[in-house]
Amino acid sequence: MTESTKPYVLILQHVAWERPGRIQEALEEAGIPTKIMFIADQKKPEMPDASQYCGLVIMGGPMGAEDYDNYPGLKTEHKLVKEAVKLSKPALGVCLGHQIIAGAIGGKLKKGKQSEIGFGHIDRVHRHEFLQLDAEGMDVLHWHGDVVSVPDGATIIAKSDVTKVQAFAYGSALGMQYHMEVTPAILDEWLSTPEMLAGVKKKSDVKKIREDFDKYDANIHRVADATFCAFAARCASYAREIA
């Protein structure tokens, strides 16, 4: 198998600023190629054959997970999740991606009681090999208004006071409502992007997000590395199976 035919991880991105960050870093360190595609606004996107990629990553974005009228490609993303789970192919969703995975497996999407923007605590509900949170939970970066439920058979890994499903696993898929992929450079980009600041009411809130990032990022980075390296290892194992 040549480098050009080596199975890669397919990353579906929705907007330029919601990049895979630490997820892609972990995949690169594991020697796994990646391919980034933007398909949300395409009615019938031309997709690679499932045999070409060994993992699926779905990133965040400002649109709703079921806004098919404006973003018809989201239907394709739901189908890709269903296919990945059926094939036991590793899938990882962040924020919007978490919601897309939940919807694809039979969960429900709805507006949250309130938006979560900025840092807040999540509690561990169950221990799980895909996402090994400490027993005391952790403080993470949130940036969402919608929430999901999950069907029977899913394991809820984390919750917060506002959001009952902050992370879950279902078969080969892992969804996280919050953002551990964000690097300092990505955070700087978010805090200078009008679309990201639409729900931030005060300049002091921006300052607090920066301060909290400095406060909590070392611990987030530790858990992110463990989580995304474990995902990369699962992708590498799947690549060997289909080679």
GUTOR-487602 format. One line per field, with one value per residue (C-alpha): residue in three letters; x, z, y; residue number from 1. Coordinates in nm, 4 decimals, always signed. Each point is the difference from the previous one (the first is absolute). Last residue first. Example, Ala and Ser with C-alpha at 12.3 -4.5 7.8 and 13.67 -1.06 7.14 Angstrom:
2
resn: c(SER|ALA)
X: c(+1.3670|-0.1370)
Z: c(+0.7140|+0.0660)
Y: c(-0.1060|-0.3440)
resi: c(2|1)
***
This chain:
243
resn: c(ALA|ILE|GLU|ARG|ALA|TYR|SER|ALA|CYS|ARG|ALA|ALA|PHE|ALA|CYS|PHE|THR|ALA|ASP|ALA|VAL|ARG|HIS|ILE|ASN|ALA|ASP|TYR|LYS|ASP|PHE|ASP|GLU|ARG|ILE|LYS|LYS|VAL|ASP|SER|LYS|LYS|LYS|VAL|GLY|ALA|LEU|MET|GLU|PRO|THR|SER|LEU|TRP|GLU|ASP|LEU|ILE|ALA|PRO|THR|VAL|GLU|MET|HIS|TYR|GLN|MET|GLY|LEU|ALA|SER|GLY|TYR|ALA|PHE|ALA|GLN|VAL|LYS|THR|VAL|ASP|SER|LYS|ALA|ILE|ILE|THR|ALA|GLY|ASP|PRO|VAL|SER|VAL|VAL|ASP|GLY|HIS|TRP|HIS|LEU|VAL|ASP|MET|GLY|GLU|ALA|ASP|LEU|GLN|LEU|PHE|GLU|HIS|ARG|HIS|VAL|ARG|ASP|ILE|HIS|GLY|PHE|GLY|ILE|GLU|SER|GLN|LYS|GLY|LYS|LYS|LEU|LYS|GLY|GLY|ILE|ALA|GLY|ALA|ILE|ILE|GLN|HIS|GLY|LEU|CYS|VAL|GLY|LEU|ALA|PRO|LYS|SER|LEU|LYS|VAL|ALA|GLU|LYS|VAL|LEU|LYS|HIS|GLU|THR|LYS|LEU|GLY|PRO|TYR|ASN|ASP|TYR|ASP|GLU|ALA|GLY|MET|PRO|GLY|GLY|MET|ILE|VAL|LEU|GLY|CYS|TYR|GLN|SER|ALA|ASP|PRO|MET|GLU|PRO|LYS|LYS|GLN|ASP|ALA|ILE|PHE|MET|ILE|LYS|THR|PRO|ILE|GLY|ALA|GLU|GLU|LEU|ALA|GLU|GLN|ILE|ARG|GLY|PRO|ARG|GLU|TRP|ALA|VAL|HIS|GLN|LEU|ILE|LEU|VAL|TYR|PRO|LYS|THR|SER|GLU|THR|MET)
X: c(-0.5916|-0.3517|+0.0939|+0.3266|-0.1879|-0.2401|+0.2930|+0.1394|-0.3407|-0.0225|+0.3480|-0.0963|-0.3053|+0.2203|+0.2381|-0.2999|-0.1193|+0.3395|+0.1135|-0.3301|+0.0194|+0.3446|-0.0841|-0.3097|+0.2129|+0.2531|-0.2791|-0.1830|+0.1460|+0.1284|-0.3360|-0.1765|+0.1854|-0.0790|-0.3673|-0.0095|+0.1307|-0.2634|-0.2696|+0.1346|-0.0642|-0.3658|-0.2889|+0.1672|-0.2631|+0.1032|+0.3681|+0.0516|-0.1550|+0.2053|+0.3336|+0.2750|-0.0536|-0.0230|+0.3355|+0.1725|-0.1547|+0.1354|+0.3519|-0.0180|-0.1081|-0.3611|-0.0529|-0.1465|-0.3250|-0.3330|-0.2963|+0.2104|-0.1143|+0.1803|-0.0868|+0.1129|-0.3104|-0.1701|+0.1988|-0.1175|+0.1197|-0.1712|-0.3430|-0.2071|+0.0840|-0.0595|+0.1424|+0.2629|+0.0227|+0.2644|+0.0346|-0.3538|+0.0144|-0.2205|-0.1987|-0.3365|-0.0190|+0.1775|-0.1364|+0.1485|+0.0743|-0.0086|+0.1458|+0.3721|+0.3504|+0.1470|+0.3654|+0.0800|+0.0291|+0.0541|-0.1615|+0.0737|+0.0366|+0.2579|-0.1221|+0.1116|-0.1646|-0.0113|+0.0622|-0.3073|-0.0657|-0.3562|-0.1696|+0.3042|-0.0963|+0.0589|+0.1034|-0.0232|+0.2110|-0.1470|-0.3286|-0.2827|-0.3303|-0.3117|-0.2768|+0.1482|-0.1734|-0.0774|+0.1542|-0.1178|+0.1989|-0.0462|+0.3548|+0.0303|-0.1394|+0.2618|+0.2779|-0.1215|-0.0220|+0.3569|+0.1116|-0.1704|+0.2043|+0.2838|-0.0602|+0.2313|-0.0521|+0.2020|-0.1200|-0.2153|-0.1442|-0.3564|+0.1293|+0.1868|-0.2998|-0.2351|+0.2525|+0.0371|-0.3775|-0.0217|+0.2732|-0.1883|-0.3085|+0.2201|+0.0783|-0.3383|+0.1173|-0.2662|-0.3010|+0.1709|+0.0294|-0.0007|+0.3346|-0.0665|+0.2568|+0.2812|+0.2634|+0.1794|+0.2107|-0.0833|+0.2851|-0.0206|+0.2500|+0.1710|-0.0550|+0.0215|-0.2305|-0.2953|+0.0240|+0.0726|-0.2872|-0.1347|-0.2404|-0.3655|-0.1758|+0.3200|-0.0091|+0.1253|+0.2768|+0.3274|+0.2707|+0.3233|+0.2137|+0.2319|+0.3060|+0.0771|+0.3606|-0.0977|+0.1412|-0.2103|-0.3153|+0.0722|+0.0647|-0.3213|-0.2027|+0.1964|-0.1180|-0.2950|-0.0989|-0.3094|+0.1288|-0.0575|-0.3609|-0.1672|+0.2860|-0.0392|+0.3212|+0.0598|+0.2763|+0.2338|+0.0585|+0.3342|-0.0440|+0.2238|+0.2542|+0.0347|-0.1429)
Z: c(+0.4403|+0.1484|+0.3373|+0.0194|-0.0547|+0.2828|+0.2374|-0.1098|+0.0521|+0.3492|+0.0798|-0.1283|+0.2291|+0.2945|-0.0953|-0.0110|+0.3468|+0.1734|-0.1642|+0.0807|+0.3648|+0.0438|-0.2098|+0.2123|+0.3152|-0.1369|-0.1515|+0.3233|+0.1269|-0.3273|-0.1615|+0.2991|-0.0491|-0.3707|+0.0600|+0.2740|-0.2361|-0.2573|+0.2680|+0.1029|-0.3536|+0.0671|-0.1519|-0.1674|-0.2136|-0.3280|+0.0888|-0.2080|-0.3112|+0.0482|-0.0057|+0.2083|+0.3093|-0.2135|-0.1649|+0.3355|+0.1199|-0.3064|+0.0697|+0.3673|-0.1075|-0.0068|-0.0398|+0.3487|-0.0990|+0.1556|-0.1244|-0.0318|-0.2058|-0.0258|-0.2572|-0.0323|+0.1706|+0.1670|+0.2278|+0.1710|+0.1074|+0.1309|+0.0206|+0.2865|-0.0838|+0.2468|+0.3214|-0.2025|-0.1356|-0.0876|-0.1245|-0.1123|-0.1397|-0.3016|-0.0244|+0.0512|-0.2052|+0.0592|+0.0893|-0.1487|+0.0721|-0.1998|+0.1217|-0.0297|+0.0762|+0.3014|+0.1085|+0.2728|+0.3783|+0.1233|+0.1491|+0.3578|-0.0993|-0.2649|-0.3560|-0.2113|-0.3359|-0.2403|+0.2736|+0.1933|+0.3629|+0.0560|+0.1082|+0.0259|+0.0860|-0.2251|+0.1289|-0.1924|-0.2264|-0.2552|-0.1889|+0.1170|-0.1409|+0.2108|+0.0448|-0.2980|-0.3357|-0.1270|-0.1857|+0.0517|-0.0049|-0.2536|-0.0993|-0.2686|+0.2275|+0.2676|-0.2596|-0.1418|+0.3477|+0.0849|-0.3344|+0.0868|+0.3230|-0.0855|-0.1643|-0.0176|-0.2052|+0.0094|-0.2579|+0.1505|-0.3515|+0.1085|+0.2088|-0.2997|-0.2315|+0.2413|+0.0390|-0.3773|-0.0374|+0.2514|-0.1903|-0.3256|+0.1508|+0.1172|-0.3658|-0.0359|+0.1939|-0.0331|-0.0231|+0.1948|+0.3215|+0.2091|+0.1779|+0.0367|-0.1472|+0.1873|-0.0494|+0.1747|-0.1431|-0.1236|+0.0073|-0.1815|+0.0099|-0.2203|-0.3384|-0.3523|+0.0491|+0.0588|-0.3600|-0.0271|-0.0115|-0.2825|+0.1719|-0.1041|+0.1408|+0.0901|+0.2735|+0.2759|-0.2103|+0.1180|-0.0143|+0.1901|-0.0785|+0.2610|-0.0081|+0.3027|+0.1222|+0.3677|+0.0581|-0.2921|+0.1544|+0.3356|-0.1618|-0.2011|+0.3166|+0.1696|-0.2525|-0.1977|-0.1320|+0.0813|-0.1591|-0.3641|+0.0413|-0.0350|+0.0148|-0.0744|+0.0765|-0.1781|+0.1644|-0.2513|-0.1395|-0.1828|-0.3773|-0.0504|+0.2519|-0.2017|+0.0998)
Y: c(-0.2998|-0.0002|-0.1450|+0.1939|+0.3243|-0.0941|-0.0348|+0.3361|+0.1611|-0.1487|+0.1311|+0.3447|+0.0001|-0.0955|+0.2820|+0.2349|-0.0925|-0.0104|+0.3252|+0.1677|-0.1088|+0.1556|+0.3082|+0.0600|-0.0131|+0.2474|+0.2106|+0.0800|+0.3263|+0.1442|-0.0782|+0.1528|+0.3280|+0.0103|-0.0833|+0.2645|+0.2686|-0.0901|+0.0216|+0.3432|+0.1183|-0.0720|-0.1968|-0.2969|-0.1723|+0.1623|-0.0377|-0.3138|+0.1544|+0.3171|-0.1883|+0.1637|-0.2138|-0.3123|+0.0705|+0.0509|-0.3268|-0.1792|+0.1286|-0.1032|-0.3502|-0.1203|-0.3749|-0.0388|+0.1708|-0.0950|-0.2053|-0.3133|-0.2997|-0.3333|-0.2651|-0.3644|-0.1369|+0.2922|+0.2261|+0.3147|+0.3430|+0.3118|-0.1628|+0.1447|+0.3622|+0.2841|-0.1477|-0.1822|-0.3539|-0.2573|-0.3583|-0.0791|-0.3526|-0.0649|-0.3220|+0.1657|+0.3164|+0.3316|+0.3434|+0.3102|+0.3665|+0.3230|+0.3316|-0.0593|+0.1252|-0.1812|-0.0108|-0.2511|-0.0261|-0.3544|-0.3098|-0.1078|-0.3644|+0.0885|-0.0323|-0.2934|+0.0600|-0.2960|-0.2598|+0.1039|+0.0852|+0.1115|+0.3232|+0.2262|+0.3556|+0.3001|+0.3409|+0.3247|+0.2167|+0.2329|-0.0103|-0.2241|+0.1171|-0.0416|-0.2540|-0.1804|-0.0046|-0.3482|-0.2924|-0.3597|-0.3222|-0.2792|-0.0938|+0.2685|+0.2696|-0.0646|-0.0012|+0.3305|+0.1522|-0.1020|+0.1437|+0.3293|-0.0053|-0.2423|-0.3373|-0.3007|-0.3145|-0.3221|-0.2587|-0.2741|-0.0592|+0.0801|+0.2906|+0.1425|-0.0430|+0.1751|+0.2824|+0.0330|+0.0194|+0.2853|+0.1843|-0.0504|+0.1595|+0.2869|+0.0629|+0.1700|+0.3065|+0.2710|-0.2304|-0.2789|+0.1972|-0.3195|+0.0458|+0.3704|+0.2360|+0.1756|-0.2704|-0.2827|-0.2819|-0.3475|-0.2525|-0.3353|-0.2841|-0.2572|+0.1622|-0.1397|-0.2992|+0.2330|+0.1206|+0.3687|+0.2495|+0.2138|+0.2352|-0.0151|+0.3059|+0.1833|+0.2659|-0.2324|-0.1597|+0.1529|-0.2701|-0.0579|-0.3053|-0.1439|-0.2252|-0.2195|+0.0031|-0.0214|+0.3486|+0.1208|-0.1471|+0.1608|+0.3388|-0.0320|-0.0419|+0.2779|+0.2564|-0.1378|+0.3450|+0.2018|+0.3227|-0.0895|-0.1075|-0.3400|-0.2507|-0.3689|-0.1880|-0.3323|-0.2023|-0.1604|-0.3475|-0.0248|+0.0247|+0.3073|-0.1306|-0.3209|-0.3352)
resi: c(243|242|241|240|239|238|237|236|235|234|233|232|231|230|229|228|227|226|225|224|223|222|221|220|219|218|217|216|215|214|213|212|211|210|209|208|207|206|205|204|203|202|201|200|199|198|197|196|195|194|193|192|191|190|189|188|187|186|185|184|183|182|181|180|179|178|177|176|175|174|173|172|171|170|169|168|167|166|165|164|163|162|161|160|159|158|157|156|155|154|153|152|151|150|149|148|147|146|145|144|143|142|141|140|139|138|137|136|135|134|133|132|131|130|129|128|127|126|125|124|123|122|121|120|119|118|117|116|115|114|113|112|111|110|109|108|107|106|105|104|103|102|101|100|99|98|97|96|95|94|93|92|91|90|89|88|87|86|85|84|83|82|81|80|79|78|77|76|75|74|73|72|71|70|69|68|67|66|65|64|63|62|61|60|59|58|57|56|55|54|53|52|51|50|49|48|47|46|45|44|43|42|41|40|39|38|37|36|35|34|33|32|31|30|29|28|27|26|25|24|23|22|21|20|19|18|17|16|15|14|13|12|11|10|9|8|7|6|5|4|3|2|1)
***
